[in-house]
Amino acid sequence: MKISELIKEFDSVKSESFSKLSPKMKDAVKDMLSLVETDKSKENLLIKFNKAIDSVCEKYNVLQIEIEDFIDKVTSENMEK
């Protein structure tokens, strides 16, 4: 699944975790996913995510732990399905 499809899924399905985020956090998550998807480097996916997380934390003034907690919650939600 492409990351852009995940963004559409968050918007259309309104996952429980995503819907609980503040507007600023929603923007940060969307931006993070977009950065990962558009990163054409040959680095592995985890490195791309770490770089994107660092970037959006600085840009949106959010804590890294908030982004990581969101990722954990979404992962848990999807595993329950």
MDAnalysis code that builds the backbone (N, CA, C; Angstrom):
import MDAnalysis as mda
import numpy as np

u = mda.Universe.empty(243, n_residues=81, atom_resindex=np.repeat(np.arange(81), 3), trajectory=True)
u.add_TopologyAttr("name", ["N", "CA", "C"] * 81)
u.add_TopologyAttr("resid", np.arange(1, 82))
u.add_TopologyAttr("resname", ["MET", "LYS", "ILE", "SER", "GLU", "LEU", "ILE", "LYS", "GLU", "PHE", "ASP", "SER", "VAL", "LYS", "SER", "GLU", "SER", "PHE", "SER", "LYS", "LEU", "SER", "PRO", "LYS", "MET", "LYS", "ASP", "ALA", "VAL", "LYS", "ASP", "MET", "LEU", "SER", "LEU", "VAL", "GLU", "THR", "ASP", "LYS", "SER", "LYS", "GLU", "ASN", "LEU", "LEU", "ILE", "LYS", "PHE", "ASN", "LYS", "ALA", "ILE", "ASP", "SER", "VAL", "CYS", "GLU", "LYS", "TYR", "ASN", "VAL", "LEU", "GLN", "ILE", "GLU", "ILE", "GLU", "ASP", "PHE", "ILE", "ASP", "LYS", "VAL", "THR", "SER", "GLU", "ASN", "MET", "GLU", "LYS"])
u.atoms.positions = np.array([
    [0.846, -1.180, 0.000],
    [0.000, 0.000, 0.000],
    [0.887, 1.236, 0.000],
    [0.561, 2.166, -0.871],
    [1.312, 3.406, -0.931],
    [0.926, 4.296, 0.252],
    [1.838, 5.128, 0.626],
    [1.601, 6.011, 1.762],
    [0.478, 6.991, 1.459],
    [0.376, 7.440, 0.214],
    [-0.720, 8.345, -0.139],
    [-2.073, 7.671, 0.057],
    [-2.124, 6.354, -0.119],
    [-3.360, 5.616, 0.128],
    [-3.681, 5.604, 1.619],
    [-2.648, 5.556, 2.454],
    [-2.872, 5.634, 3.901],
    [-3.477, 6.969, 4.293],
    [-2.988, 8.034, 3.670],
    [-3.519, 9.368, 3.965],
    [-4.994, 9.423, 3.590],
    [-5.330, 8.904, 2.416],
    [-6.732, 8.885, 1.996],
    [-7.562, 8.047, 2.965],
    [-6.999, 6.924, 3.415],
    [-7.712, 6.067, 4.364],
    [-7.965, 6.808, 5.672],
    [-6.979, 7.558, 6.160],
    [-7.165, 8.331, 7.387],
    [-8.305, 9.337, 7.205],
    [-8.328, 9.997, 6.036],
    [-9.348, 11.009, 5.785],
    [-10.731, 10.398, 5.607],
    [-10.822, 9.303, 4.873],
    [-12.140, 8.757, 4.576],
    [-12.671, 7.859, 5.683],
    [-11.832, 7.035, 6.241],
    [-12.272, 6.096, 7.263],
    [-12.283, 6.744, 8.644],
    [-11.440, 7.731, 8.827],
    [-11.315, 8.396, 10.126],
    [-11.005, 7.374, 11.220],
    [-9.842, 6.795, 11.102],
    [-9.427, 5.835, 12.123],
    [-9.598, 6.482, 13.485],
    [-9.860, 5.665, 14.455],
    [-10.120, 6.176, 15.803],
    [-8.962, 7.047, 16.298],
    [-7.745, 6.564, 16.118],
    [-6.578, 7.322, 16.581],
    [-6.409, 8.628, 15.818],
    [-6.597, 8.582, 14.500],
    [-6.423, 9.782, 13.691],
    [-7.482, 10.821, 14.031],
    [-8.700, 10.393, 14.240],
    [-9.778, 11.345, 14.524],
    [-9.600, 12.039, 15.873],
    [-8.831, 11.438, 16.769],
    [-8.592, 12.037, 18.089],
    [-7.453, 13.057, 18.078],
    [-6.722, 13.138, 16.985],
    [-5.589, 14.067, 16.916],
    [-6.065, 15.505, 16.771],
    [-5.244, 16.414, 17.264],
    [-5.514, 17.837, 17.056],
    [-5.278, 18.152, 15.573],
    [-5.839, 19.250, 15.087],
    [-5.601, 19.617, 13.682],
    [-4.101, 19.729, 13.354],
    [-3.329, 20.261, 14.295],
    [-1.884, 20.394, 14.075],
    [-1.230, 19.025, 13.940],
    [-1.632, 18.081, 14.776],
    [-1.069, 16.732, 14.704],
    [-1.510, 16.018, 13.423],
    [-2.753, 16.237, 13.001],
    [-3.211, 15.645, 11.737],
    [-2.346, 16.145, 10.586],
    [-2.073, 17.443, 10.564],
    [-1.220, 18.012, 9.523],
    [0.193, 17.429, 9.594],
    [0.697, 17.276, 10.805],
    [2.048, 16.730, 10.983],
    [2.112, 15.292, 10.471],
    [1.094, 14.492, 10.768],
    [1.075, 13.097, 10.329],
    [0.978, 13.021, 8.807],
    [0.093, 13.823, 8.229],
    [-0.037, 13.829, 6.770],
    [1.274, 14.246, 6.113],
    [1.909, 15.273, 6.671],
    [3.177, 15.757, 6.132],
    [4.258, 14.686, 6.270],
    [4.290, 14.010, 7.408],
    [5.264, 12.945, 7.630],
    [5.113, 11.849, 6.576],
    [3.882, 11.413, 6.354],
    [3.636, 10.356, 5.370],
    [4.012, 10.810, 3.966],
    [3.723, 12.051, 3.672],
    [4.069, 12.601, 2.366],
    [5.586, 12.658, 2.174],
    [6.294, 13.075, 3.214],
    [7.756, 13.136, 3.135],
    [8.360, 11.753, 2.897],
    [7.825, 10.757, 3.563],
    [8.338, 9.397, 3.389],
    [8.074, 8.914, 1.967],
    [6.878, 9.184, 1.474],
    [6.519, 8.708, 0.138],
    [7.339, 9.379, -0.962],
    [7.639, 10.653, -0.784],
    [8.365, 11.374, -1.829],
    [9.877, 11.258, -1.701],
    [10.357, 10.644, -0.628],
    [11.794, 10.455, -0.426],
    [12.288, 9.384, -1.390],
    [13.073, 9.789, -2.361],
    [13.564, 8.864, -3.395],
    [14.952, 8.308, -3.072],
    [15.426, 8.561, -1.867],
    [16.738, 8.036, -1.485],
    [16.669, 6.516, -1.389],
    [17.810, 5.903, -1.356],
    [17.880, 4.445, -1.283],
    [17.938, 3.942, 0.156],
    [17.662, 4.833, 1.092],
    [17.676, 4.441, 2.498],
    [16.470, 3.559, 2.789],
    [16.587, 2.765, 3.847],
    [15.459, 1.891, 4.169],
    [14.301, 2.703, 4.751],
    [13.147, 2.076, 4.795],
    [11.924, 2.757, 5.197],
    [12.005, 3.327, 6.616],
    [12.633, 2.620, 7.524],
    [12.725, 3.118, 8.905],
    [13.534, 4.402, 8.988],
    [14.604, 4.475, 8.241],
    [15.415, 5.697, 8.229],
    [14.612, 6.844, 7.631],
    [13.865, 6.558, 6.558],
    [13.029, 7.597, 5.952],
    [11.990, 8.097, 6.951],
    [11.363, 7.172, 7.687],
    [10.379, 7.585, 8.686],
    [11.028, 8.409, 9.787],
    [12.193, 7.995, 10.258],
    [12.868, 8.751, 11.322],
    [13.203, 10.169, 10.877],
    [13.681, 10.310, 9.645],
    [13.989, 11.643, 9.119],
    [12.719, 12.482, 9.000],
    [11.647, 11.859, 8.513],
    [10.388, 12.580, 8.350],
    [9.819, 12.997, 9.707],
    [9.919, 12.114, 10.692],
    [9.443, 12.445, 12.035],
    [10.217, 13.629, 12.589],
    [11.535, 13.598, 12.462],
    [12.353, 14.724, 12.940],
    [11.938, 16.029, 12.267],
    [11.706, 15.958, 10.966],
    [11.345, 17.148, 10.201],
    [10.007, 17.726, 10.642],
    [8.986, 16.872, 10.777],
    [7.665, 17.401, 11.148],
    [7.614, 17.842, 12.603],
    [8.401, 17.215, 13.442],
    [8.438, 17.651, 14.847],
    [8.954, 19.078, 14.942],
    [9.970, 19.366, 14.167],
    [10.527, 20.717, 14.161],
    [9.559, 21.700, 13.499],
    [9.008, 21.304, 12.359],
    [8.115, 22.197, 11.605],
    [6.831, 22.525, 12.368],
    [6.231, 21.521, 13.003],
    [4.941, 21.706, 13.666],
    [5.057, 21.882, 15.185],
    [6.282, 21.839, 15.683],
    [6.524, 21.976, 17.119],
    [5.730, 20.943, 17.927],
    [5.864, 19.677, 17.500],
    [5.236, 18.566, 18.216],
    [6.351, 17.647, 18.724],
    [6.026, 16.867, 19.711],
    [7.014, 15.967, 20.293],
    [7.110, 14.671, 19.490],
    [8.315, 14.160, 19.396],
    [8.547, 12.912, 18.680],
    [7.715, 11.781, 19.284],
    [7.588, 11.763, 20.582],
    [6.832, 10.705, 21.256],
    [5.357, 10.736, 20.851],
    [4.824, 11.926, 20.563],
    [3.431, 12.030, 20.125],
    [3.226, 11.347, 18.770],
    [4.154, 11.565, 17.871],
    [4.088, 10.924, 16.543],
    [4.253, 9.414, 16.699],
    [5.223, 9.012, 17.497],
    [5.475, 7.581, 17.690],
    [4.282, 6.888, 18.361],
    [3.667, 7.557, 19.329],
    [2.475, 6.996, 19.974],
    [1.343, 6.821, 18.967],
    [1.186, 7.808, 18.099],
    [0.149, 7.700, 17.071],
    [0.419, 6.493, 16.167],
    [1.653, 6.332, 15.727],
    [2.003, 5.199, 14.860],
    [1.709, 3.881, 15.575],
    [2.050, 3.807, 16.854],
    [1.768, 2.591, 17.635],
    [0.269, 2.314, 17.703],
    [-0.526, 3.352, 17.921],
    [-1.977, 3.180, 18.037],
    [-2.582, 2.721, 16.721],
    [-2.149, 3.330, 15.616],
    [-2.677, 2.953, 14.301],
    [-2.284, 1.514, 13.973],
    [-1.063, 1.164, 14.310],
    [-0.612, -0.208, 14.077],
    [-1.465, -1.193, 14.858],
    [-1.748, -0.875, 16.097],
    [-2.591, -1.734, 16.935],
    [-4.001, -1.837, 16.373],
    [-4.552, -0.705, 15.934],
    [-5.897, -0.708, 15.348],
    [-5.955, -1.628, 14.148],
    [-4.945, -1.549, 13.292],
    [-4.946, -2.346, 12.071],
    [-4.714, -3.816, 12.348],
    [-4.026, -4.140, 13.417],
    [-3.799, -5.538, 13.751],
    [-5.069, -6.184, 14.308],
    [-5.930, -5.368, 14.893],
    [-7.174, -5.881, 15.468],
    [-8.214, -6.199, 14.403],
    [-8.050, -5.615, 13.211],
    [-9.026, -5.821, 12.132],
    [-8.895, -7.185, 11.513],
])
